[in-house]
Amino acid sequence: MSPSLTVSRIAAQQGSVLRDLRTASLREAPYAFDETLEDALLVEPSSFDQTAVLHANSPRLATFLLYTEGHACGLVHAYIEDAPEARAFVSALWVAPAVRHLRGGELLVNVASQWLAEQGAAEVHAWISEENRTAMRFYERLGFGPTGDRRAMPSHAEEAESLFVLHMHSERHA
Ligand SMILES: CC(C)(COP(=O)(O)OP(=O)(O)OC[C@H]1O[C@@H](n2cnc3c(N)ncnc32)[C@H](O)[C@@H]1OP(=O)(O)O)[C@@H](O)C(=O)NCCC(=O)NCCS
């Protein structure tokens, strides 16, 4: 039987859970993210505590955690950029290998997108490494498409990433 998967917003006291998930994701899928494991390990653990407090309460930043049988097994960040365009993004998406292909990634992105919509966003963006064909297929299956914007990855300057966008009202609520 498939384990049941649930998603909830991070709670203020879950800094150590956030640190564990983030370091696990950077260790397991270093090709996928703008930060390196070394970067994350250099960050003071107390900084994850501060991030958890912020992401539990802010109207512009949130982290959503995936659980199976009470264990945290994935995450996604959702944020509205602090710039005049105020575009909405999901980032840092990761699902533990043991629970992949069970729609946990889809649940995380859906819950994060719903929260961004509640904050007023009509579109959700995601930067995806061009090497990461799995993530591209995953996001395309959810209705995201390429914007044509590209940039060098901050963590691996020799790699490029592409900006994808989901138009929520036309795709999600059709
Ligand atoms: C991308 C990721 C979050 C998907 O999580 P998931 O819980 O397996 O996703 P879902 O079960 O909701 O959807 C899986 C779908 O994504 C696509 N997909 C996932 N893994 C795939 C793979 N290895 N090859 C091809 N397509 C794949 C397929 O469309 C797949 O559908 P299927 O399971 O019916 O074949 C997960 O593979 C992951 O954490 N990867 C490493 C980190 C990463 O790349 N993050 C994204 C950064 S932009």
Ligand as a Chemical Component Dictionary entry (heavy atoms), coordinates in Angstrom:
data_LIG
# 
_chem_comp.id                   LIG 
_chem_comp.type                 NON-POLYMER 
_chem_comp.pdbx_formal_charge   0 
_chem_comp.three_letter_code    LIG 
# 
loop_
_chem_comp_atom.comp_id 
_chem_comp_atom.atom_id 
_chem_comp_atom.alt_atom_id 
_chem_comp_atom.type_symbol 
_chem_comp_atom.charge 
_chem_comp_atom.model_Cartn_x 
_chem_comp_atom.model_Cartn_y 
_chem_comp_atom.model_Cartn_z 
_chem_comp_atom.pdbx_ordinal 
LIG C1  C1  C 0 11.330 16.447 -9.030  1  
LIG C2  C2  C 0 10.815 15.737 -7.776  2  
LIG C3  C3  C 0 10.523 16.771 -6.680  3  
LIG C4  C4  C 0 9.514  15.011 -8.128  4  
LIG O1  O1  O 0 8.992  14.465 -6.929  5  
LIG P1  P1  P 0 7.920  13.267 -6.951  6  
LIG O2  O2  O 0 7.292  13.230 -5.593  7  
LIG O3  O3  O 0 8.534  12.032 -7.484  8  
LIG O4  O4  O 0 6.890  13.850 -8.014  9  
LIG P2  P2  P 0 5.464  13.299 -8.384  10 
LIG O5  O5  O 0 5.267  11.898 -7.907  11 
LIG O6  O6  O 0 4.449  14.321 -7.983  12 
LIG O7  O7  O 0 5.556  13.346 -9.957  13 
LIG C5  C5  C 0 6.432  12.486 -10.598 14 
LIG C6  C6  C 0 6.392  12.861 -12.047 15 
LIG O8  O8  O 0 7.490  13.722 -12.319 16 
LIG C7  C7  C 0 8.147  13.264 -13.459 17 
LIG N1  N1  N 0 9.318  12.515 -13.011 18 
LIG C8  C8  C 0 9.741  12.334 -11.739 19 
LIG N2  N2  N 0 10.864 11.601 -11.723 20 
LIG C9  C9  C 0 11.139 11.306 -13.007 21 
LIG C10 C10 C 0 12.203 10.585 -13.628 22 
LIG N3  N3  N 0 13.198 9.995  -12.923 23 
LIG N4  N4  N 0 12.214 10.497 -14.963 24 
LIG C11 C11 C 0 11.216 11.077 -15.676 25 
LIG N5  N5  N 0 10.205 11.773 -15.142 26 
LIG C12 C12 C 0 10.161 11.889 -13.819 27 
LIG C13 C13 C 0 7.178  12.357 -14.165 28 
LIG O9  O9  O 0 6.223  13.123 -14.857 29 
LIG C14 C14 C 0 6.556  11.699 -12.964 30 
LIG O10 O10 O 0 5.349  11.097 -13.219 31 
LIG P3  P3  P 0 5.262  9.500  -12.917 32 
LIG O11 O11 O 0 5.651  9.293  -11.474 33 
LIG O12 O12 O 0 3.847  9.184  -13.215 34 
LIG O13 O13 O 0 6.243  8.881  -13.877 35 
LIG C15 C15 C 0 11.812 14.677 -7.256  36 
LIG O14 O14 O 0 12.174 13.827 -8.332  37 
LIG C16 C16 C 0 13.071 15.284 -6.638  38 
LIG O15 O15 O 0 13.089 15.653 -5.454  39 
LIG N6  N6  N 0 14.163 15.372 -7.441  40 
LIG C17 C17 C 0 15.456 15.889 -6.955  41 
LIG C18 C18 C 0 15.414 17.375 -6.638  42 
LIG C19 C19 C 0 14.923 18.196 -7.794  43 
LIG O16 O16 O 0 15.232 17.955 -8.944  44 
LIG N7  N7  N 0 14.144 19.256 -7.454  45 
LIG C20 C20 C 0 13.592 20.177 -8.437  46 
LIG C21 C21 C 0 14.471 21.394 -8.513  47 
LIG S1  S1  S 0 13.901 22.522 -9.793  48 
# 
loop_
_chem_comp_bond.comp_id 
_chem_comp_bond.atom_id_1 
_chem_comp_bond.atom_id_2 
_chem_comp_bond.value_order 
_chem_comp_bond.pdbx_ordinal 
LIG C1  C2  SING 1  
LIG C2  C3  SING 2  
LIG C2  C4  SING 3  
LIG C2  C15 SING 4  
LIG C4  O1  SING 5  
LIG O1  P1  SING 6  
LIG P1  O2  DOUB 7  
LIG P1  O3  SING 8  
LIG P1  O4  SING 9  
LIG O4  P2  SING 10 
LIG P2  O5  DOUB 11 
LIG P2  O6  SING 12 
LIG P2  O7  SING 13 
LIG O7  C5  SING 14 
LIG C5  C6  SING 15 
LIG C6  O8  SING 16 
LIG C6  C14 SING 17 
LIG O8  C7  SING 18 
LIG C7  N1  SING 19 
LIG C7  C13 SING 20 
LIG N1  C8  SING 21 
LIG N1  C12 SING 22 
LIG C8  N2  DOUB 23 
LIG N2  C9  SING 24 
LIG C9  C10 SING 25 
LIG C9  C12 DOUB 26 
LIG C10 N3  SING 27 
LIG C10 N4  DOUB 28 
LIG N4  C11 SING 29 
LIG C11 N5  DOUB 30 
LIG N5  C12 SING 31 
LIG C13 O9  SING 32 
LIG C13 C14 SING 33 
LIG C14 O10 SING 34 
LIG O10 P3  SING 35 
LIG P3  O11 DOUB 36 
LIG P3  O12 SING 37 
LIG P3  O13 SING 38 
LIG C15 O14 SING 39 
LIG C15 C16 SING 40 
LIG C16 O15 DOUB 41 
LIG C16 N6  SING 42 
LIG N6  C17 SING 43 
LIG C17 C18 SING 44 
LIG C18 C19 SING 45 
LIG C19 O16 DOUB 46 
LIG C19 N7  SING 47 
LIG N7  C20 SING 48 
LIG C20 C21 SING 49 
LIG C21 S1  SING 50 
# 
